[in-house]
C-alpha cells in the first residue's frame, strides 16, 4: 500500500507539474509570438508608410528623380528604391545599379499584382537578378495629379541582411527554441538552420498544422518537429506582408526542470520505502493474527454451522466488529423469515385473482403466473425474457423489450399495450401493467396484471376507419383526405417532396339520379370509385368528398406524371356503363390537376387551383383534363 501510495503521489505530482509547466510555457510562447509578430508588423508598416510618403512626392518620375532628393534615411530601411511606370518599366532607381533603369518587369508577379490591384503590397521572395540574394519588394502605388495610377514605388529588402529578422537570438526561447517566418504561399523567409535559399516551409518543418496557419489560422498547438520529438508551437499572422510567424519550444526543453526535480524526489522516496516497508509488514502481520479465527467462523456462519461469532479477544475494535456482525446476522435472519412469509401471502393472493397476474425477479424472469394467465397465454414459469419475448408481434417486440429492460434497470413501473402471438399464432392484444416492488429500499422484482383487450382494439380500429372513410364507396371522406393532404404538404415544406392533387365531379350526374333513381346513382359512384382504385398506386389516396365530388392525392408525383394519370382516369370513367331497363347510362368527368408550389401557404392554395382548373374544364365542354 505504501508502494502504491508513493506511485500515486509521484504520478499525481508529475501530472500536475506537466500541466503547470506546459500552461506556463504556453503563456510564455504566446507572449513571445505576439512580441515577434508586433515587431515585424511594426517594421513592415514603418517601411510601407515611408514609401507612401515618398510616393506622394513623385507623381511624375524620370531618370535621376530619386538621386535629387535626400533619401539617406531610407537606406536604413531599404537596400534600394525603384520607380516603375504604369507599363511596368523601371523609370529610376537609387542607389543606381547599371542595367536596372529601363528594364521591363512585366515578368515579375509583384508588378502585375500592383497594376491590377493598386494598393500597398509585399512581394513573394525572389532572387535578385543583379545581387543574386533572396529579396522581397515592398511596393506602394503612385498616382498623377488627376489621381490616376501612374506606376509604383518599390523598396528592396534583402532577406538575409534585413533588420526584419534580427534579434531572434535574444528571445527567451532556450537553447532549442527557434523562430520561423514564411510567406502565406509557403516560401521560407527565415529559419535558424536555413537562411540562404527559399525552401518550401512545409518541406522544411514537416508540420501539418502549418497548413492551417498558411490559410490564416492563429493559435497554439502541440505537434512533431522535423528533427524528431514534440514541441509547443505558436503561429501568428503578419497581415500587412501576408507572412506567417511560427515559434517553437521543444517539450524536452520544457519538461527538463520538472524531470530533474521528479528524479530527486523519486530517489528519496525509494529510500524511505526501503526503510518503512519491512516495519509496516511486521506490524500488519501482528495485527491480522486475531482475524484468522474471525475469517474461519464467518465461513462456518455462511454454511449454517453456527448462528453467532464467538471469538475471545482483547482488541476493542475487533470486539465491536464481532458484536455488530452478530446483531446484523440476527436481523438478516428475521428479515429473511418475514420476507418468505410475505412471498407466500402474495402468491396466494395472486393465485386467487380472476385476472392474469405474474411475478418476476430482479432480472425480469417470470417466477410465478396464476391460473388465469396460464389459460390466457399457455405459459408455465420459470420463463426468461428471451423466451416470452419471441411471442410478441415483431412490429411491437423491439420497443416492448426496450421498455421492459428500462423498467428493470431504473426500478420503474411498466405500462404497455402490445400484440402477443399465442400457441395458435393468432395475435391478441394485451394490456400489461406492473409495479416495481422494493423491501427496505431494495428492489426485489415486479408484480403485474394482464388483460385481454383484443375486442376493444378491433372496435377502436373500426371507429377510426369509419371516421375517415365514405361508407358507400370505401374511399376516404373529406376529413380523411384533408388529413393526408396536410401530411403531404408538411413533407413538401420540410424536404421538398412533390405531390399532385386531382379534383373532379361527374358531368350531368344529376340526370342519372333524377331519371334512373338513387340506386343507379349509388352504383355509378361505386364504379367511379373502382376506376380510381385501378389507377392509383399503393401510396396514393382516393377520396369522395361528398355527392359526386371526388379527389385524389398523388404523393411523390410530378405534375407531368399526374396529368398522364388524370387522362387515363378520365378515359377509364368515360368507358364505364350501367345497364338499366335496356338503357346504358354513362358519365364523364372534368378533372382539375395541380401540384404544390413554392408560394403555397396552406393546402387551400393547391385545392383552389385544382378546383378552378376543374371548373374551367367544364366550361370548355366537359370530359377534359386541365392543370393549374
Secondary structure by P-SEA (a helix, b strand, c coil): caaaaaaaaaaaaaaaaaaaaaaaaaaaaaaaaaaaaaaaaaaaaaaaaaaaaaaaaccccccccccccccccccccccbbbbbccccccccccccccccccccccccaaaaaaaccccbbbbcccccccccccbbbbbbbbbccccccccbbbbbbccccccccccccccccccccbbbbbccccccccccccccccccccccccccaaaaaaaccbbbbbbccccbbbbbbbbbbbccccbbbbbbbbccccaaaaaaaaaaaaaaaaaaaaacaaaaaaaaaaaaccaaaaaaaaaaaaaccccbbbbbcccaaaaaaaaaaaaaaaaaaaaaaaaaaaaaaaaaaaaaccccccccccccccccccaaaaaaccccccccaaaaaaaccccccaaaaaaaaaaaaabbbbbbbbbbbccccbbbbbbbbbbbbbccccccbbbbccccaaaaaaaaaaaaaaaccccccccccaaaaaaaaaaaaaaaaaccbbbbbbbbbbcaaaaaaacccaaaaaaaaaaaaaaaaaaccccbbbbbccccccccccccccaaaaaaaaaaaaaaaaacccccccbbbbbbbbbbbbccccccccaaaaaaaaaaaaaaaaaacccccccc
